[in-house]
Amino acid sequence: MGYLRFLLDNRLFLLAGFLLTFTSSFGQTYFISLFAGEIKDTFGLSDGGWGGIYTIGTTLSAVTMIWAGALTDRFRVRHLSFWVMVLLAVACLAMAVVPNGFLLVFVIYALRLMGQGMLSQLGALAMSRWFIAARGRALSLSSMGFAVGQATLPVVFVALLVTVQWRSLWLIAAVGIVLLIPLMQILLKQERTPQSMADGTQSVGMCTQHWTRGQMLRHPLFYILIPLVLGPSAWGTALFFQQVHLTEVKGWSLVSYVALMPVYTVASITFTFITGWAIDRFGVKWIVPFQMVPFGISFLVLAYADTIFMAGFGLVIFGVGQGMQGTATSAFWAVFYGTRHLGAIKAAAAALMVFGSAIGPGITGALIDFGIDFPDQMIPIAFFYFVGALLAGLGILRYQRDLPVTA
């Protein structure tokens, strides 16, 4: 079945996945960081101080995700998405009125937990459960919400920021989320079978069993893959979080840099579809080990870039990695650990990912305060990616032999 036919036959469920991932944008770093300059000026924060607040709030959300993410094994996406979107809208309202840096920690916590954490998990988990043979294609199509959000929201909100007060823009974000809630409920009115799917439609993982979260945490492969899960989140988040600082150091205008986002998005979308097709055709085990390499190359390019054109080239390569990572990692957990306890398993992985997105801004912000500009930090970060790719390759090579013959 081709992409177009698959899209038409499953349009309602795929659109629901798309909207879940798109709405997560309001809790993603690339959106929040657009207001970094205004937030630092309003509350008198340095790069390290703002990074520290972001790290604390995001770390708290990572800890909460261990529990909250497991709720996806117990409740339908329709019910969970309603409350998560309501709470995300409330968090946007709170950002519009937050009076001081202390309370800002809790606002960041709510934005990150509901946006990057829960809505991202709901979108990926719904596709992994609702589709088995076409899981790769479903994940690639639904993840277009991330790509569209990243391509459009920064451009729109940076343009509005010229004439509209930054707090008012968060009110607009809250209204946008509220308007999407009824549409989501309509799309999921006849939701496919939730967490307790019939045994005949569940897929098993390694050793032909359904792994629990506890079993996964006792298995060596999970720890081998920690750099692969943590790296893109930590340093990819830092890349967007420090975009104001990066453009200042490089001498580029923020508007020109943000205008590159659609180019980055085209690369991300292209490789999202290629990766989805490759997963269904060859298996996720052959894709995951290579997804870190483009990230490392892109950071090297951006570190040495001296023109906005080279910045665009680096972001295109970064988009290649993002397209691969967004689809392959989501499919990986279902293939290697089964789908019966997928919510709890992905909650652990999501907590690690969210924790990565917490330490990235904190570490890079502190180093900037110590006089090490972000472009200088990007060189060792690139080598982190390359080491993570090597470890993932060795781990999957060792344990892929335990997969069912159809994986």
C-alpha positions as CSV (number, residue, x, y, z in Angstrom):
1,M,0.0,0.0,0.0
2,G,1.5,3.4,-1.0
3,Y,1.7,6.4,1.2
4,L,-1.2,8.2,-0.5
5,R,-3.6,5.2,-0.3
6,F,-2.5,4.5,3.3
7,L,-3.1,8.2,4.1
8,L,-6.6,8.2,2.6
9,D,-7.7,5.0,4.2
10,N,-6.5,6.0,7.7
11,R,-6.9,9.8,7.4
12,L,-8.8,10.4,10.7
13,F,-6.4,8.5,12.9
14,L,-3.3,10.0,11.1
15,L,-4.7,13.5,11.4
16,A,-5.3,12.9,15.2
17,G,-1.6,11.9,15.5
18,F,-0.6,14.9,13.4
19,L,-2.5,17.3,15.7
20,L,-1.1,15.7,18.8
21,T,2.5,16.3,17.7
22,F,1.7,19.7,16.3
23,T,0.1,20.9,19.5
24,S,3.2,19.7,21.4
25,S,5.0,22.6,19.7
26,F,3.9,25.0,22.4
27,G,5.9,23.1,25.0
28,Q,8.9,22.4,22.8
29,T,12.2,24.2,23.2
30,Y,12.2,25.7,19.7
31,F,9.1,27.6,20.6
32,I,9.8,28.6,24.1
33,S,13.3,29.8,23.2
34,L,11.9,32.3,20.8
35,F,11.2,34.4,23.9
36,A,14.5,33.9,25.6
37,G,15.7,37.5,25.1
38,E,12.4,38.9,26.4
39,I,12.3,36.5,29.3
40,K,15.9,37.3,30.4
41,D,15.2,41.0,30.1
42,T,12.0,40.8,32.1
43,F,13.3,38.8,35.0
44,G,17.0,40.0,34.9
45,L,18.5,36.6,34.0
46,S,21.8,35.7,32.5
47,D,22.2,32.9,30.0
48,G,23.2,30.6,32.8
49,G,20.3,31.7,35.0
50,W,17.7,31.2,32.3
51,G,19.3,27.9,31.4
52,G,19.2,26.9,35.1
53,I,15.5,27.7,35.4
54,Y,14.8,25.7,32.2
55,T,16.9,22.8,33.5
56,I,15.1,22.6,36.8
57,G,11.6,22.8,35.3
58,T,12.4,20.3,32.6
59,T,14.0,17.9,35.0
60,L,10.9,18.0,37.2
61,S,8.8,17.2,34.1
62,A,11.1,14.3,33.3
63,V,10.7,12.8,36.7
64,T,6.9,13.2,36.4
65,M,6.9,11.6,33.0
66,I,7.9,8.2,34.6
67,W,4.5,8.1,36.2
68,A,2.4,10.2,33.9
69,G,3.6,8.5,30.7
70,A,2.4,5.1,32.1
71,L,-1.1,6.4,32.1
72,T,-1.2,5.8,28.4
73,D,-1.4,2.0,29.2
74,R,-4.6,2.6,31.1
75,F,-6.6,5.3,29.3
76,R,-7.7,6.0,25.8
77,V,-5.9,8.7,23.8
78,R,-9.1,10.6,23.4
79,H,-9.5,11.0,27.2
80,L,-5.9,11.7,28.0
81,S,-5.4,14.1,25.1
82,F,-8.4,16.2,26.3
83,W,-6.9,16.9,29.8
84,V,-3.3,17.2,28.6
85,M,-4.3,19.9,26.0
86,V,-6.4,21.7,28.6
87,L,-3.5,21.8,31.0
88,L,-1.1,22.9,28.2
89,A,-3.4,25.8,27.5
90,V,-3.4,26.7,31.2
91,A,0.4,26.6,31.2
92,C,0.4,29.0,28.2
93,L,-1.9,31.4,30.1
94,A,0.4,31.1,33.1
95,M,3.4,32.1,31.0
96,A,1.5,35.2,29.9
97,V,1.1,36.4,33.6
98,V,4.0,34.8,35.5
99,P,5.4,37.5,37.8
100,N,8.9,36.3,38.8
101,G,11.7,33.8,38.1
102,F,10.7,31.5,40.9
103,L,7.2,30.8,39.5
104,L,8.7,30.6,36.0
105,V,10.2,27.3,37.0
106,F,6.8,25.8,37.5
107,V,5.4,27.3,34.3
108,I,8.3,25.7,32.4
109,Y,7.6,22.5,34.2
110,A,4.0,22.5,33.0
111,L,4.8,23.5,29.4
112,R,7.5,20.8,29.1
113,L,5.5,18.0,30.8
114,M,2.3,18.6,28.8
115,G,3.9,19.6,25.5
116,Q,7.2,17.9,24.9
117,G,6.4,15.0,27.3
118,M,2.8,13.9,27.2
119,L,1.5,15.1,23.8
120,S,4.7,13.8,22.0
121,Q,4.3,10.5,23.8
122,L,0.6,10.3,22.9
123,G,1.2,11.0,19.3
124,A,4.0,8.4,18.9
125,L,2.4,5.7,21.1
126,A,-1.0,5.9,19.3
127,M,0.7,5.3,15.9
128,S,2.8,2.4,17.3
129,R,-0.3,0.7,18.8
130,W,-2.8,1.5,16.1
131,F,-0.6,0.3,13.3
132,I,1.8,-2.7,13.1
133,A,2.7,-3.7,9.5
134,A,2.6,0.0,8.5
135,R,4.0,1.4,11.7
136,G,6.9,3.2,10.0
137,R,4.6,5.0,7.6
138,A,2.1,5.9,10.3
139,L,4.8,7.4,12.5
140,S,6.3,9.3,9.6
141,L,2.9,10.8,8.7
142,S,1.8,11.7,12.2
143,S,5.2,13.2,13.0
144,M,4.6,15.8,10.3
145,G,3.0,17.7,13.2
146,F,6.5,18.3,14.6
147,A,7.8,19.4,11.3
148,V,4.9,21.8,10.4
149,G,5.1,23.3,13.9
150,Q,8.8,23.8,13.6
151,A,8.5,25.3,10.1
152,T,5.7,27.7,10.8
153,L,5.4,28.7,14.4
154,P,8.9,30.3,14.8
155,V,8.4,32.3,11.6
156,V,5.0,33.5,12.6
157,F,5.7,34.3,16.2
158,V,9.1,36.0,15.6
159,A,7.3,38.2,13.0
160,L,4.5,39.0,15.6
161,L,7.1,39.6,18.3
162,V,8.2,42.8,16.4
163,T,4.8,44.5,17.1
164,V,3.1,42.4,19.8
165,Q,4.2,42.2,23.4
166,W,5.6,38.7,24.2
167,R,3.2,37.9,27.0
168,S,0.2,38.5,24.6
169,L,1.7,35.9,22.2
170,W,1.3,33.3,24.9
171,L,-2.3,34.2,25.2
172,I,-2.7,33.6,21.4
173,A,-1.0,30.2,21.9
174,A,-3.5,29.3,24.6
175,V,-6.4,30.2,22.5
176,G,-5.0,28.1,19.6
177,I,-4.8,25.1,21.8
178,V,-8.3,25.5,23.1
179,L,-9.6,25.7,19.5
180,L,-8.0,22.4,18.6
181,I,-9.5,20.5,21.5
182,P,-13.0,19.9,20.0
183,L,-11.5,18.9,16.7
184,M,-9.3,16.3,18.5
185,Q,-12.3,14.9,20.3
186,I,-14.3,14.5,17.0
187,L,-11.4,12.7,15.3
188,L,-11.0,10.3,18.2
189,K,-14.8,9.7,18.7
190,Q,-14.4,6.2,17.3
191,E,-10.8,5.6,18.6
192,R,-9.2,2.3,17.8
193,T,-8.7,-0.3,20.5
194,P,-6.7,1.3,23.4
195,Q,-4.0,-0.1,25.7
196,S,-5.5,-3.5,26.2
197,M,-5.5,-4.4,22.6
198,A,-6.6,-7.9,21.7
199,D,-3.7,-10.4,22.1
200,G,-4.0,-11.3,18.4
201,T,-3.2,-7.7,17.3
202,Q,-0.3,-7.1,19.7
203,S,3.3,-7.5,18.6
204,V,5.9,-9.1,20.7
205,G,9.5,-8.0,21.2
206,M,12.8,-9.8,21.8
207,C,12.6,-13.4,22.8
208,T,9.0,-13.4,21.6
209,Q,7.7,-11.8,24.8
210,H,6.0,-8.6,25.9
211,W,8.6,-6.8,28.0
212,T,7.6,-4.9,31.1
213,R,9.3,-1.6,32.0
214,G,11.1,-3.4,34.9
215,Q,12.5,-6.1,32.5
216,M,13.6,-3.5,30.1
217,L,15.5,-1.6,32.8
218,R,17.3,-4.8,33.7
219,H,18.4,-5.4,30.1
220,P,21.8,-4.2,28.9
221,L,20.5,-2.8,25.6
222,F,18.6,0.0,27.2
223,Y,21.8,1.3,28.9
224,I,23.8,0.9,25.7
225,L,21.2,3.1,23.9
226,I,21.2,5.9,26.5
227,P,23.5,8.2,24.4
228,L,21.2,7.6,21.4
229,V,18.1,8.6,23.4
230,L,19.7,11.4,25.4
231,G,22.0,13.0,22.8
232,P,19.5,14.3,20.2
233,S,17.3,15.6,23.0
234,A,20.1,17.3,25.0
235,W,22.1,18.9,22.3
236,G,19.3,19.3,19.8
237,T,17.4,21.2,22.5
238,A,20.5,23.2,23.2
239,L,20.8,24.2,19.5
240,F,17.3,25.7,19.5
241,F,17.5,27.0,23.1
242,Q,20.8,28.9,22.3
243,Q,19.7,30.2,18.9
244,V,19.6,33.8,20.1
245,H,23.1,33.5,21.5
246,L,24.3,31.6,18.4
247,T,23.1,34.3,16.1
248,E,24.7,37.1,18.2
249,V,28.1,35.3,18.3
250,K,28.0,34.6,14.6
251,G,26.8,38.1,13.7
252,W,23.6,36.8,12.0
253,S,20.2,38.3,12.5
254,L,17.7,36.2,14.4
255,V,15.1,36.8,11.7
256,S,17.4,35.5,9.0
257,Y,18.3,32.4,11.1
258,V,14.7,31.6,11.9
259,A,13.9,32.0,8.2
260,L,16.0,28.9,7.6
261,M,13.6,26.8,9.6
262,P,11.4,25.9,6.5
263,V,14.6,24.6,4.8
264,Y,15.5,22.5,7.8
265,T,11.9,21.3,7.9
266,V,11.9,20.2,4.3
267,A,15.0,18.0,5.0
268,S,13.3,16.7,8.2
269,I,10.1,15.8,6.3
270,T,11.9,14.2,3.4
271,F,13.9,11.9,5.7
272,T,10.9,11.2,7.9
273,F,9.1,9.7,4.9
274,I,12.3,7.9,3.7
275,T,12.9,6.5,7.2
276,G,9.2,5.4,7.6
277,W,9.4,3.5,4.2
278,A,12.8,2.0,5.1
279,I,11.5,0.8,8.5
280,D,8.6,-1.0,6.9
281,R,10.8,-2.4,4.1
282,F,14.0,-3.4,5.9
283,G,13.3,-3.2,9.7
284,V,14.0,-0.6,12.3
285,K,17.2,-2.5,13.5
286,W,19.0,-1.4,10.3
287,I,18.0,2.3,10.7
288,V,18.5,3.2,14.3
289,P,22.4,2.9,14.5
290,F,22.8,5.5,11.7
291,Q,20.5,8.2,12.9
292,M,23.2,9.9,15.1
293,V,25.7,10.5,12.3
294,P,23.9,13.4,10.6
295,F,23.6,15.2,14.0
296,G,27.3,15.0,14.5
297,I,28.1,16.3,11.0
298,S,25.6,19.1,11.4
299,F,27.2,20.3,14.6
300,L,30.6,20.4,13.0
301,V,29.3,22.4,10.1
302,L,27.5,24.9,12.3
303,A,30.5,25.2,14.6
304,Y,32.6,26.4,11.7
305,A,29.9,28.2,9.7
306,D,30.7,31.9,9.0
307,T,27.8,32.7,6.7
308,I,24.0,32.3,6.9
309,F,24.2,30.1,3.9
310,M,26.5,27.6,5.7
311,A,24.1,27.8,8.7
312,G,21.3,26.7,6.4
313,F,23.5,23.8,5.1
314,G,24.2,22.7,8.7
315,L,20.5,22.9,9.6
316,V,19.6,20.8,6.5
317,I,21.9,18.0,7.7
318,F,20.5,18.4,11.2
319,G,17.0,18.0,9.7
320,V,18.1,14.7,8.1
321,G,19.0,13.4,11.6
322,Q,15.8,14.7,13.0
323,G,13.7,13.0,10.4
324,M,15.5,9.7,11.0
325,Q,15.4,9.9,14.8
326,G,11.8,11.0,15.2
327,T,10.5,7.9,13.3
328,A,13.1,5.3,14.0
329,T,13.3,5.7,17.8
330,S,9.5,5.6,18.2
331,A,9.3,2.4,16.2
332,F,12.3,0.9,18.0
333,W,10.6,0.4,21.4
334,A,7.6,-1.4,19.9
335,V,9.8,-3.7,17.8
336,F,12.3,-4.7,20.5
337,Y,10.1,-4.7,23.6
338,G,6.6,-5.4,22.3
339,T,3.4,-3.3,22.5
340,R,1.5,-4.6,25.6
341,H,3.4,-2.4,28.1
342,L,4.5,0.1,25.5
343,G,3.2,3.1,27.4
344,A,5.3,2.4,30.5
345,I,8.3,1.5,28.4
346,K,8.1,4.7,26.3
347,A,7.5,6.7,29.5
348,A,11.0,5.6,30.8
349,A,12.5,6.5,27.4
350,A,10.6,9.8,27.3
351,A,11.7,10.7,30.8
352,L,15.3,10.1,29.7
353,M,14.7,12.2,26.6
354,V,13.0,15.0,28.6
355,F,15.9,14.9,31.1
356,G,18.3,15.3,28.2
357,S,16.4,18.3,27.1
358,A,16.8,19.7,30.6
359,I,20.6,19.3,30.9
360,G,21.4,20.5,27.4
361,P,20.3,24.1,28.0
362,G,21.7,24.1,31.5
363,I,25.2,22.8,30.6
364,T,25.5,25.0,27.5
365,G,24.2,28.1,29.4
366,A,26.6,27.6,32.2
367,L,29.5,27.2,29.8
368,I,28.5,30.4,28.0
369,D,28.6,32.2,31.3
370,F,32.1,30.8,31.8
371,G,33.2,32.3,28.5
372,I,32.8,29.3,26.2
373,D,30.6,30.3,23.3
374,F,28.1,27.7,22.0
375,P,29.9,27.3,18.6
376,D,33.0,26.2,20.5
377,Q,30.9,23.7,22.5
378,M,29.5,22.1,19.3
379,I,32.8,20.3,18.4
380,P,32.9,18.0,21.4
381,I,29.1,17.6,21.2
382,A,29.6,16.3,17.6
383,F,31.9,13.6,18.9
384,F,29.4,12.6,21.5
385,Y,27.0,11.9,18.6
386,F,29.5,9.8,16.8
387,V,30.3,7.7,19.9
388,G,26.6,7.2,20.5
389,A,26.2,6.0,17.0
390,L,29.0,3.4,17.5
391,L,27.5,2.2,20.8
392,A,24.0,1.9,19.3
393,G,25.4,-0.1,16.3
394,L,27.2,-2.6,18.5
395,G,24.3,-3.0,20.9
396,I,21.7,-3.6,18.2
397,L,24.1,-5.9,16.3
398,R,24.3,-8.0,19.5
399,Y,20.6,-8.1,20.4
400,Q,18.9,-8.1,17.1
401,R,19.4,-11.9,16.9
402,D,16.8,-12.1,19.7
403,L,14.0,-10.5,17.7
404,P,11.2,-12.6,16.2
405,V,11.9,-13.7,12.6
406,T,9.3,-11.2,11.3
407,A,10.9,-8.1,12.9
